[in-house]
Amino acid sequence: MALRADWLPALAAFEAAARHQNFAHAAEELHLTASAVSHHVRKLENRLGVMLFQRHARGVTLTAEGRQLADAAGSALADMEGVLRSLRTPREERDRVRITTLHSLTHAWLLPRLPDFHARHPQLRVVVDTEIALTRFDEGGPDLAIRHGPGHWPGLTAHLLMDDALFPVAAPALAQRLHTPADIACAPLVADLSRQGWPDWFRAADVHGAQPDVRLTFTDSTDALLAAALGLGVALARKRIVRPWLADGRLVPLPGPVLPARWSYYVVYPSHRRLRPPARSFVDWLLALEPDQD
């Protein structure tokens, strides 16, 4: 069967609906109405003579035939988009990879490892954007992100990079006076805006009835660690972020449990868009790293 040009809008609508498993979300991406997406899908089903989706009260799911077509359509459209993007991209941009991640992870974990990446890929240029908000992967935006979270984001492919854990740290002078988790409960505390914090750690440490005295709260974990290093209180550190501070002696670990983090670090990028070669090189390099080695 020859692929006629008038099939392309229906295939594009189907591919987006299959990826989102939702006509309304596909319509938003394509700047169409949900009814227009549904019309395109019905047109495609009528032409092929097969059902591509099972419709039910809570949405739609792909049939076996729909999954087969979705895999082929997604790959073909991603290849086409990648070629089109490369043709209209200025030459100096073709060797550039754009990453977005947290400032704390960049400062403590990514930067010490970047010399290895540049030694392996000297022709590539790296742009790192650090912000707390979840970035939209719009045209001209970042190629990929390193996110701290549950590992599931709609429309994104996520690869586990490394886990995390929490434990208390303090400047050496303050640490000398803190011998038990109960002592820590009576000390001035430093916190960040993480959803997992001091109350979780005190429960794990079997310290009940404590009234933690959180003197300082920061949006960024790096600032919380700096405050602790200056002797302003005890911080609940993330093991991936605190390593440089422990290595140079500005902070020391305190007695008590190491609490596994609910969330981990993931490398993410849009599911519908094939990674450009520089971004693919960066992802492959990230996933091959040994997280515990400096």
DODREN-709598 format. One record per atom (N, C-alpha, C): x, y, z. Coordinates in Angstrom, 1 decimal, padded with zeros to 4 digits. Example, Ala and Ser with C-alpha at 12.3 -4.5 7.8 and 13.67 -1.06 7.14 Angstrom:
BEGIN
     c1     c2     c3
  013.2 -005.7  007.8
  012.3 -004.5  007.8
  013.2 -003.3  007.8
  012.8 -002.2  007.1
  013.7 -001.1  007.1
  012.9  000.0  007.9
% end
This chain:
BEGIN
     c1     c2     c3
  000.9 -001.2  000.0
  000.0  000.0  000.0
  000.9  001.2  000.0
  000.7  002.1 -001.0
  001.5  003.3 -001.1
  001.0  004.3  000.0
  002.0  005.0  000.6
  001.7  006.0  001.6
  001.5  007.3  000.9
  000.2  007.7  000.9
 -000.2  009.0  000.2
  000.0  010.2  001.2
  000.2  011.4  000.6
  000.5  012.5  001.5
 -000.7  012.8  002.4
 -001.9  012.5  002.0
 -003.1  012.8  002.9
 -003.2  011.9  004.1
 -002.3  010.9  004.2
 -002.3  010.1  005.4
 -001.5  010.7  006.5
 -000.6  011.6  006.1
  000.4  012.2  007.1
 -000.3  012.9  008.3
 -001.3  013.7  008.1
 -001.9  014.4  009.3
 -002.6  013.3  010.2
 -003.2  012.3  009.6
 -003.8  011.3  010.5
 -002.8  010.5  011.2
 -001.6  010.2  010.6
 -000.6  009.4  011.2
  000.0  010.3  012.4
  000.2  011.6  012.1
  000.8  012.4  013.2
 -000.2  012.5  014.4
 -001.5  012.6  014.1
 -002.4  012.7  015.2
 -002.5  011.3  016.0
 -002.4  010.2  015.2
 -002.4  008.9  015.9
 -001.2  008.7  016.7
  000.0  009.1  016.2
  001.3  008.9  016.9
  001.2  009.7  018.3
  000.7  010.9  018.2
  000.7  011.7  019.5
 -000.3  011.1  020.4
 -001.5  010.7  019.9
 -002.5  010.0  020.8
 -002.0  008.8  021.4
 -001.2  008.0  020.6
 -000.7  006.7  021.1
  000.4  007.0  022.2
  001.2  008.0  022.0
  002.2  008.3  023.0
  001.6  008.8  024.3
  000.6  009.7  024.2
  000.0  010.2  025.4
 -001.1  009.3  026.0
 -001.6  008.3  025.2
 -002.7  007.5  025.6
 -003.9  008.4  026.0
 -004.0  009.5  025.3
 -005.0  010.5  025.7
 -005.2  011.5  024.5
 -006.5  011.6  024.0
 -006.7  012.4  022.8
 -006.6  013.9  023.2
 -007.0  014.3  024.4
 -007.0  015.7  024.8
 -005.5  016.2  024.9
 -004.6  015.3  025.5
 -003.2  015.7  025.6
 -002.6  015.8  024.2
 -002.9  014.8  023.3
 -002.4  014.9  022.0
 -002.8  016.1  021.3
 -004.1  016.5  021.4
 -004.6  017.7  020.8
 -003.9  019.0  021.3
 -003.6  019.0  022.6
 -002.9  020.2  023.1
 -001.5  020.3  022.5
 -000.8  019.2  022.3
  000.5  019.2  021.7
  000.5  019.6  020.2
 -000.6  019.2  019.5
 -000.7  019.4  018.1
 -001.4  020.7  017.8
 -001.9  021.4  018.8
 -002.7  022.6  018.6
 -004.0  022.3  017.8
 -004.6  021.2  018.2
 -005.9  020.8  017.6
 -006.9  020.7  018.7
 -008.1  020.3  018.3
 -009.1  020.0  019.3
 -009.1  018.5  019.5
 -009.6  018.0  020.6
 -009.7  016.6  020.9
 -010.6  015.9  019.8
 -011.6  016.5  019.4
 -012.5  015.9  018.4
 -011.8  015.8  017.1
 -010.9  016.7  016.7
 -010.1  016.6  015.5
 -009.1  015.5  015.5
 -008.5  015.3  016.7
 -007.6  014.1  016.8
 -008.4  012.8  016.7
 -009.6  012.8  017.4
 -010.4  011.6  017.3
 -010.9  011.3  015.8
 -011.2  012.4  015.1
 -011.6  012.2  013.7
 -010.4  011.6  012.9
 -009.2  012.1  013.1
 -008.0  011.6  012.3
 -007.8  010.1  012.6
 -008.0  009.8  013.9
 -007.8  008.4  014.3
 -008.8  007.5  013.7
 -010.1  007.9  013.7
 -011.2  007.2  013.1
 -010.9  007.0  011.6
 -010.5  008.1  010.9
 -010.2  008.0  009.5
 -009.1  007.0  009.2
 -008.1  006.9  010.1
 -007.0  006.0  009.9
 -007.5  004.5  010.1
 -008.3  004.4  011.1
 -008.9  003.0  011.4
 -009.8  002.6  010.2
 -010.5  003.5  009.7
 -011.4  003.1  008.6
 -010.6  002.7  007.3
 -009.5  003.4  007.1
 -008.7  003.1  005.9
 -008.0  001.8  006.1
 -007.5  001.5  007.3
 -006.8  000.3  007.5
 -007.7 -000.9  007.8
 -008.9 -000.7  008.2
 -009.8 -001.8  008.5
 -009.5 -002.5  009.8
 -008.8 -001.8  010.8
 -008.5 -002.4  012.1
 -008.8 -001.3  013.1
 -009.0 -001.8  014.4
 -009.2 -000.9  015.5
 -007.8 -000.6  016.1
 -007.4  000.6  016.2
 -006.1  001.0  016.8
 -006.2  001.3  018.3
 -007.4  001.7  018.8
 -007.6  002.0  020.2
 -008.8  001.3  020.7
 -008.7  000.9  022.0
 -009.9  000.4  022.7
 -010.4  001.6  023.5
 -011.6  002.1  023.2
 -012.2  003.2  023.9
 -012.9  002.7  025.2
 -012.7  003.4  026.3
 -013.4  003.0  027.5
 -013.6  004.3  028.4
 -014.3  004.1  029.5
 -014.7  005.3  030.2
 -013.6  006.2  030.7
 -012.4  005.5  031.0
 -011.3  006.3  031.6
 -010.3  006.7  030.5
 -010.6  006.5  029.3
 -009.7  006.9  028.2
 -009.5  005.9  027.1
 -008.3  005.8  026.6
 -008.1  004.9  025.5
 -006.8  004.1  025.7
 -006.8  002.9  025.2
 -005.5  002.1  025.2
 -005.3  001.5  023.8
 -004.1  001.3  023.5
 -003.7  000.7  022.2
 -004.1 -000.8  022.1
 -004.6 -001.1  020.9
 -004.8 -002.5  020.6
 -003.4 -003.1  020.2
 -003.3 -004.4  019.9
 -002.1 -004.9  019.4
 -001.7 -004.3  018.1
 -002.7 -004.1  017.2
 -002.4 -003.5  015.9
 -002.0 -002.0  016.1
 -002.6 -001.4  017.1
 -002.3  000.0  017.4
 -000.9  000.2  017.9
 -000.4 -000.8  018.7
  000.9 -000.7  019.3
  001.9 -000.9  018.1
  001.7 -001.8  017.2
  002.6 -002.1  016.1
  002.7 -000.8  015.2
  001.6 -000.2  014.9
  001.7  001.1  014.1
  002.3  002.2  014.9
  002.0  002.3  016.2
  002.6  003.4  017.1
  004.1  003.3  017.1
  004.7  002.1  017.2
  006.1  001.9  017.3
  006.8  002.4  015.9
  006.1  002.0  014.8
  006.7  002.4  013.5
  006.5  003.9  013.3
  005.3  004.4  013.6
  005.1  005.8  013.3
  006.0  006.7  014.2
  006.1  006.3  015.5
  007.0  007.1  016.4
  008.4  007.1  015.9
  008.9  006.0  015.5
  010.3  006.0  015.0
  010.5  006.8  013.8
  009.5  006.6  012.8
  009.7  007.4  011.5
  009.6  008.9  011.7
  008.6  009.3  012.6
  008.4  010.7  012.8
  009.6  011.3  013.5
  010.2  010.6  014.5
  011.3  011.0  015.2
  012.5  011.2  014.3
  012.7  010.2  013.4
  013.8  010.3  012.5
  013.7  011.6  011.6
  012.4  011.8  011.1
  012.2  012.9  010.2
  012.4  014.2  010.9
  011.9  014.3  012.2
  012.1  015.5  012.9
  013.6  015.8  013.2
  014.3  014.7  013.5
  015.8  014.9  013.8
  016.5  015.5  012.6
  016.2  014.9  011.4
  016.8  015.4  010.2
  016.4  016.9  009.9
  015.1  017.2  010.0
  014.7  018.5  009.7
  015.4  019.5  010.7
  015.5  019.1  012.0
  016.1  020.0  013.0
  017.5  020.2  012.6
  018.3  019.2  012.2
  019.7  019.3  011.9
  019.9  020.2  010.7
  019.0  020.1  009.7
  019.2  020.9  008.5
  019.0  022.4  008.8
  018.1  022.8  009.7
  017.8  024.2  010.0
  018.6  024.7  011.2
  019.5  023.9  011.8
  020.3  024.3  012.9
  021.6  024.9  012.4
  022.0  026.1  012.9
  023.3  026.6  012.5
  024.4  025.6  012.9
  025.5  025.6  012.1
  026.5  024.7  012.3
  027.1  024.7  013.7
  027.3  025.9  014.3
  027.8  026.0  015.6
  026.9  025.4  016.7
  025.6  025.2  016.3
  024.7  024.6  017.3
  024.7  023.1  017.2
  025.2  022.6  016.1
  025.0  021.1  015.9
  025.9  020.3  016.9
  027.0  020.9  017.4
  027.8  020.3  018.3
  027.6  020.7  019.8
  026.4  021.2  020.0
  026.1  021.8  021.4
  025.0  020.9  022.0
  025.2  020.6  023.3
  024.2  019.8  024.0
  023.7  020.7  025.2
  022.4  020.8  025.4
  021.8  021.7  026.4
  021.2  020.8  027.5
  021.6  021.0  028.7
  021.2  020.2  029.8
  020.5  021.2  030.9
  019.5  020.7  031.5
  018.9  021.4  032.7
  018.9  020.5  033.9
  019.3  021.0  035.0
  019.3  020.2  036.2
  019.4  021.2  037.4
  019.5  020.6  038.6
  019.5  021.4  039.8
  020.9  021.9  040.1
  021.0  023.1  040.6
  022.3  023.7  040.9
  023.1  022.9  041.9
  022.5  022.3  042.9
  023.2  021.5  043.9
  023.9  020.3  043.2
  023.2  019.6  042.3
  023.8  018.5  041.6
  024.9  018.9  040.7
  024.7  020.0  040.0
  025.7  020.5  039.1
  027.0  020.8  039.9
  026.8  021.5  041.0
  028.0  022.0  041.8
  028.7  020.8  042.4
  028.0  019.8  042.9
  028.7  018.8  043.7
  029.0  017.5  043.0
  028.2  017.2  041.9
  028.3  015.9  041.3
  028.7  016.0  039.8
  028.1  016.9  039.0
  028.3  017.0  037.6
  029.6  017.6  037.2
  029.9  018.8  037.8
  031.1  019.6  037.5
  032.4  018.8  037.6
  032.6  018.1  038.8
  033.8  017.3  038.9
  034.0  016.2  037.8
  032.9  015.8  037.2
  033.0  014.8  036.2
  033.1  015.3  034.7
  032.8  016.5  034.5
  032.8  017.1  033.2
  034.2  017.0  032.5
  035.3  017.1  033.1
  036.6  017.0  032.4
  036.7  015.7  031.7
  036.1  014.6  032.3
  036.2  013.3  031.6
  035.3  013.4  030.3
  034.2  014.0  030.4
  033.3  014.1  029.1
  034.1  014.9  028.1
  034.7  016.0  028.4
  035.4  016.8  027.4
  036.6  016.1  026.8
  037.2  015.3  027.7
  038.4  014.5  027.1
  037.9  013.5  026.1
  036.7  012.9  026.3
  036.2  011.9  025.4
  035.5  012.6  024.2
  035.0  013.8  024.3
  034.2  014.4  023.2
  034.7  015.9  023.1
  035.9  016.1  022.7
  036.5  017.5  022.7
  035.7  018.4  021.8
  035.0  017.9  020.8
  034.4  018.7  019.8
  033.0  019.2  020.3
  032.5  018.7  021.4
  031.2  019.1  021.8
  031.2  020.2  022.8
  030.2  021.0  022.8
  030.0  022.1  023.7
  028.8  021.9  024.6
  028.9  022.2  025.9
  027.9  021.8  026.9
  027.3  023.1  027.5
  026.0  023.3  027.5
  025.3  024.4  028.1
  024.5  023.8  029.3
  024.7  024.3  030.5
  024.0  023.8  031.7
  023.2  024.9  032.2
  021.9  024.6  032.4
  020.9  025.5  033.0
  020.5  024.9  034.3
  020.6  025.7  035.4
  020.2  025.2  036.7
  019.0  026.0  037.2
  017.9  025.2  037.5
  016.7  025.8  038.1
  015.9  024.8  038.8
  015.0  025.2  039.6
  014.2  024.3  040.4
  013.0  023.8  039.6
  012.4  024.7  038.8
  011.2  024.4  038.1
  011.4  023.3  037.1
  010.4  022.5  036.8
  010.5  021.5  035.8
  010.4  022.2  034.4
  011.5  022.0  033.6
  011.6  022.6  032.4
  010.7  022.0  031.3
  010.1  022.8  030.5
  009.4  022.4  029.3
  010.4  022.2  028.1
  010.3  021.1  027.4
  011.2  020.8  026.4
  010.7  021.3  025.0
  010.6  022.7  025.0
  010.1  023.3  023.8
  011.1  023.4  022.7
  010.7  023.8  021.5
  011.7  023.9  020.4
  012.7  025.0  020.8
  014.0  024.7  020.7
  015.1  025.6  021.1
  015.4  025.4  022.6
  014.7  024.6  023.3
  015.0  024.4  024.7
  016.1  023.4  025.0
  016.2  022.8  026.2
  017.2  021.8  026.5
  016.9  020.5  025.8
  018.0  019.8  025.5
  017.9  018.5  024.9
  017.5  017.4  026.0
  018.0  017.6  027.2
  017.7  016.6  028.2
  017.8  017.3  029.6
  017.4  016.5  030.6
  017.5  017.0  032.0
  017.9  015.9  032.9
  018.5  016.3  034.0
  018.7  015.3  035.1
  017.8  015.8  036.2
  016.8  015.0  036.5
  015.7  015.3  037.5
  015.8  014.4  038.7
  015.4  015.0  039.8
  015.3  014.3  041.1
  013.8  014.1  041.3
  013.4  012.9  041.3
  011.9  012.6  041.4
  011.6  011.2  041.4
  010.3  010.9  041.1
  009.8  009.5  041.2
  010.1  008.7  040.0
  010.5  009.3  038.9
  010.9  008.5  037.7
  009.9  008.4  036.6
  008.7  009.0  036.8
  007.6  009.0  035.9
  007.1  010.4  035.6
  007.3  010.8  034.3
  006.8  012.1  033.9
  006.2  012.0  032.6
  004.9  012.4  032.4
  004.2  012.3  031.1
  005.0  012.8  029.9
  005.1  012.0  028.9
  005.7  012.4  027.7
  007.2  012.4  027.7
  007.8  011.9  028.8
  009.3  011.9  028.9
  009.8  010.4  029.0
  010.9  010.1  028.4
  011.6  008.9  028.7
  012.6  009.2  029.8
  012.6  008.3  030.8
  013.4  008.4  032.0
  014.3  007.2  032.2
  015.6  007.5  032.4
  016.6  006.4  032.8
  017.1  006.7  034.2
  017.1  005.7  035.0
  017.6  005.8  036.3
  019.1  006.1  036.3
  019.6  007.2  036.9
  021.0  007.6  037.0
  021.6  007.1  038.3
  021.0  007.4  039.4
  021.5  006.9  040.7
  020.5  007.2  041.8
  020.6  006.4  042.9
  019.7  006.6  044.0
  020.3  007.7  044.9
  019.7  007.9  046.1
  020.1  008.9  047.0
  019.8  008.4  048.4
  020.4  009.1  049.4
  020.1  008.8  050.8
  020.4  010.1  051.6
  019.8  010.1  052.8
  019.9  011.3  053.7
  020.5  010.9  055.0
  021.4  011.8  055.5
  022.0  011.7  056.8
  022.4  013.0  057.4
  022.5  013.2  058.7
  022.8  014.5  059.2
  024.3  014.8  059.2
  024.6  016.1  059.0
  026.0  016.6  059.0
  026.1  017.9  059.7
  027.3  018.2  060.2
  027.5  019.5  060.9
  029.0  019.9  060.7
  029.3  021.1  061.0
  030.6  021.6  061.1
  031.3  020.8  062.2
  032.6  020.6  062.1
  033.4  019.8  063.1
  033.2  020.3  064.6
  033.2  021.6  064.8
  033.1  022.2  066.1
  031.7  021.8  066.7
  030.7  021.9  066.0
  029.3  021.6  066.5
  029.2  020.1  066.6
  029.8  019.3  065.7
  029.6  017.9  065.8
  030.2  017.3  067.0
  031.2  017.9  067.6
  031.8  017.4  068.8
  030.9  017.3  070.0
  029.8  018.1  069.9
  028.8  018.2  071.1
  027.6  017.3  070.8
  027.6  016.6  069.7
  026.4  015.8  069.3
  026.7  014.3  069.2
  026.3  013.5  070.2
  026.7  012.1  070.2
  025.6  011.1  069.9
  024.3  011.6  069.9
  023.2  010.7  069.6
  022.2  011.4  068.8
  021.2  010.7  068.2
  020.1  011.4  067.5
  019.3  012.3  068.4
  019.2  011.9  069.7
  018.5  012.8  070.6
  019.2  014.1  070.8
  020.5  014.1  070.8
  021.3  015.4  070.8
  021.0  016.2  069.6
  020.9  015.6  068.4
  020.6  016.3  067.2
  019.3  017.0  067.3
  018.3  016.3  067.9
  016.9  016.9  068.0
  016.9  018.2  068.9
  017.9  018.3  069.7
  018.0  019.5  070.5
  018.9  020.6  069.9
  019.5  020.4  068.8
  020.4  021.3  068.2
  019.7  022.2  067.2
  020.2  023.3  066.8
  019.6  024.1  065.7
  019.7  023.4  064.4
  018.7  023.4  063.6
  018.6  022.6  062.4
  018.5  023.5  061.2
  019.1  023.0  060.1
  019.0  023.6  058.8
  018.2  022.7  057.8
  017.3  023.3  057.0
  016.5  022.4  056.1
  016.5  023.0  054.7
  016.0  022.2  053.8
  015.7  022.7  052.4
  014.2  022.4  052.2
  013.8  022.5  050.9
  012.4  022.4  050.6
  012.0  021.0  050.1
  012.9  020.0  050.4
  012.6  018.7  050.0
  011.3  018.1  050.7
  010.6  017.3  050.0
  009.4  016.7  050.6
  009.8  015.7  051.7
  011.0  015.2  051.7
  011.5  014.3  052.7
  012.5  015.0  053.5
  012.3  015.1  054.8
  013.2  015.9  055.6
  013.3  015.5  057.1
  013.5  016.4  058.0
  013.8  016.1  059.3
  012.8  015.2  060.0
  011.5  015.4  059.9
  010.5  014.6  060.6
  010.7  013.1  060.1
  011.0  012.9  058.9
  011.2  011.5  058.4
  012.5  010.9  059.0
  013.6  011.7  059.1
  014.8  011.2  059.7
  014.6  010.9  061.2
  014.0  011.8  061.9
  013.8  011.5  063.4
  012.9  010.3  063.6
  012.0  010.0  062.8
  011.2  008.7  062.9
  012.1  007.5  062.7
  012.9  007.6  061.6
  013.9  006.5  061.4
  014.9  006.3  062.5
  015.2  007.4  063.2
  016.2  007.4  064.3
  015.5  007.0  065.6
  014.2  006.8  065.6
  013.4  006.4  066.8
  013.5  007.5  067.8
  013.5  008.7  067.4
  013.4  009.9  068.3
  012.0  010.4  068.2
  011.2  010.2  069.3
  009.8  010.5  069.3
  009.5  011.7  070.3
  008.6  012.5  069.9
  008.2  013.6  070.7
  009.1  014.8  070.7
  010.1  014.8  069.7
  011.0  015.9  069.6
  010.3  017.1  068.9
  010.7  018.3  069.3
  010.2  019.5  068.7
  011.4  020.1  067.9
  011.7  019.7  066.7
  012.9  020.2  066.0
  012.9  021.7  065.8
  014.1  022.3  066.0
  014.2  023.7  065.9
  014.9  024.1  064.6
  014.1  024.2  063.6
  014.6  024.5  062.2
  014.8  026.0  062.2
  016.1  026.4  062.3
  016.4  027.9  062.3
  016.5  028.5  060.9
  016.9  027.7  059.9
  017.1  028.2  058.5
  016.5  027.2  057.5
  015.8  027.7  056.5
  015.3  026.9  055.4
  015.7  027.5  054.1
  016.3  026.7  053.2
  016.7  027.2  051.9
  016.0  026.4  050.7
  015.9  027.1  049.6
  015.4  026.4  048.4
  016.4  025.5  047.8
  017.7  025.7  048.0
  018.7  024.9  047.4
  019.5  024.2  048.4
  019.8  022.9  048.2
  020.6  022.1  049.1
  022.0  022.6  049.3
  022.6  023.2  048.3
  023.9  023.7  048.5
  024.0  024.8  049.5
  023.0  025.7  049.5
  023.0  026.8  050.5
  022.8  026.2  051.9
  022.0  025.1  052.1
  021.8  024.5  053.4
  023.1  023.9  053.9
  023.9  023.3  053.0
  025.2  022.7  053.4
  026.2  023.8  053.8
  026.1  025.0  053.0
  027.0  026.1  053.4
  026.7  026.6  054.7
  025.4  026.7  055.0
  025.0  027.2  056.3
  025.5  026.3  057.4
  025.4  025.0  057.2
  025.9  024.0  058.2
  027.4  024.1  058.4
  028.1  024.3  057.3
  029.6  024.4  057.3
  030.0  025.7  058.1
  029.1  026.7  058.1
  029.5  027.9  058.8
  029.1  027.8  060.3
  028.6  026.6  060.7
  028.3  026.4  062.1
  026.9  026.9  062.5
  026.0  027.2  061.5
  024.7  027.7  061.8
  023.7  026.6  062.2
  024.0  025.3  062.1
  023.1  024.3  062.5
  023.5  023.0  061.8
  022.6  022.0  062.1
  022.8  020.6  061.5
  022.0  020.5  060.2
  022.6  020.1  059.2
  021.8  019.9  057.9
  021.6  018.4  057.6
  020.4  018.1  057.0
  020.2  016.8  056.6
  020.6  016.7  055.1
  021.8  016.0  054.9
  022.5  016.1  053.7
  022.1  014.9  052.8
  022.1  015.2  051.4
  022.0  014.1  050.4
  023.4  013.6  050.1
  023.5  012.3  050.1
  024.8  011.7  049.9
  025.5  012.1  048.6
  024.6  012.4  047.5
  025.2  012.7  046.2
  025.7  014.2  046.2
  025.1  015.0  047.1
  025.5  016.4  047.1
  026.6  016.8  048.1
  026.6  016.0  049.2
  027.5  016.4  050.3
  028.9  015.9  050.1
  029.2  015.0  049.2
  030.5  014.4  049.1
  031.7  015.4  049.1
  031.7  016.5  048.3
  032.8  017.5  048.4
  033.0  018.1  049.7
  031.9  018.3  050.4
  032.0  019.0  051.8
  032.6  018.0  052.8
  032.3  016.7  052.7
  032.9  015.7  053.6
  034.4  015.6  053.2
  034.7  015.6  051.9
  036.1  015.3  051.5
  037.0  016.4  052.0
  036.6  017.6  052.0
  037.5  018.7  052.5
  037.4  019.0  054.0
  036.5  018.3  054.7
  036.4  018.4  056.1
  035.6  019.5  056.6
  034.9  020.3  055.7
  034.0  021.3  056.2
  032.8  020.8  056.9
  032.4  019.6  056.6
  031.3  018.9  057.3
  031.7  017.5  057.7
  031.1  017.0  058.7
  031.3  015.6  059.1
  030.0  015.0  059.4
  029.8  013.6  059.1
  028.6  013.0  059.4
  028.3  012.8  060.9
  027.1  012.8  061.3
  026.7  012.6  062.7
  026.1  011.3  063.0
  026.0  010.9  064.2
  025.4  009.6  064.6
  023.9  009.5  064.1
  023.5  008.3  063.8
  022.2  008.1  063.4
  022.0  007.3  062.1
  020.8  007.0  061.7
  020.6  006.2  060.5
  020.9  006.9  059.2
  021.2  006.2  058.2
  021.2  006.7  056.8
  019.9  006.3  056.2
  019.1  007.4  055.8
  017.7  007.2  055.4
  017.6  007.1  053.9
  017.2  005.9  053.3
  017.1  005.9  051.9
  016.1  006.9  051.4
  016.4  007.6  050.3
  015.6  008.7  049.7
  014.4  008.0  049.0
  013.3  008.7  049.1
  012.1  008.2  048.3
  012.3  008.4  046.8
  013.0  009.5  046.4
  013.2  009.8  045.0
  014.7  009.6  044.6
  014.9  009.4  043.3
  016.2  009.2  042.8
  016.5  010.2  041.7
  017.7  010.1  041.1
  018.0  011.0  040.0
  017.9  010.2  038.7
  017.2  010.9  037.7
  016.9  010.3  036.4
  017.4  011.2  035.3
  017.9  010.6  034.2
  018.1  011.4  033.0
  016.8  011.3  032.1
  016.3  012.4  031.7
  015.0  012.4  031.0
  015.1  013.3  029.8
  014.3  012.9  028.8
  014.2  013.7  027.5
  012.9  013.4  026.9
  012.4  014.2  025.9
  011.1  013.9  025.3
  011.0  012.6  024.6
  009.9  011.9  024.9
  009.7  010.6  024.3
  009.5  010.7  022.8
  008.9  011.8  022.3
  008.5  011.9  020.9
  009.7  012.4  020.0
  010.8  012.8  020.6
  011.9  013.4  019.9
  013.2  012.6  020.0
  013.7  012.2  018.9
  014.9  011.5  018.9
  016.1  012.4  019.3
  016.9  011.9  020.2
  018.0  012.8  020.7
  019.0  013.1  019.6
  019.4  014.3  019.5
  020.5  014.7  018.6
  021.8  014.0  019.0
  022.7  013.7  018.0
  023.9  013.0  018.4
  024.7  013.6  019.6
  024.9  014.9  019.7
  025.6  015.4  020.9
  024.9  015.0  022.2
  023.6  015.1  022.2
  022.8  014.8  023.4
  022.9  013.3  023.7
  022.8  012.5  022.6
  022.9  011.0  022.8
  024.3  010.7  023.4
  025.3  011.3  022.9
  026.7  011.1  023.5
  026.7  011.4  025.0
  026.0  012.5  025.4
  026.0  013.0  026.8
  025.2  012.0  027.6
  024.1  011.5  027.1
  023.3  010.6  027.9
  024.1  009.3  028.1
  024.7  008.8  027.0
  025.4  007.5  027.1
  026.6  007.7  028.1
  027.2  008.8  028.1
  028.3  009.0  029.1
  027.8  009.1  030.5
  026.7  009.8  030.7
  026.1  009.8  032.0
  025.7  008.4  032.6
  025.1  007.6  031.7
  024.6  006.3  032.2
  025.7  005.4  032.4
  026.9  005.6  031.9
  028.0  004.8  032.0
  028.9  005.1  033.3
  028.6  006.3  033.9
  029.3  006.7  035.1
  029.1  005.8  036.3
  030.1  005.8  037.1
  030.0  005.1  038.4
  029.7  006.2  039.4
  028.4  006.3  039.9
  028.1  007.5  040.8
  028.9  007.6  042.0
  029.4  006.6  042.6
  030.2  006.7  043.8
  031.6  007.0  043.7
  032.1  007.1  042.4
  033.5  007.4  042.2
  033.7  008.9  041.9
  034.7  009.5  042.5
  035.0  010.9  042.1
  036.1  011.0  041.1
% end
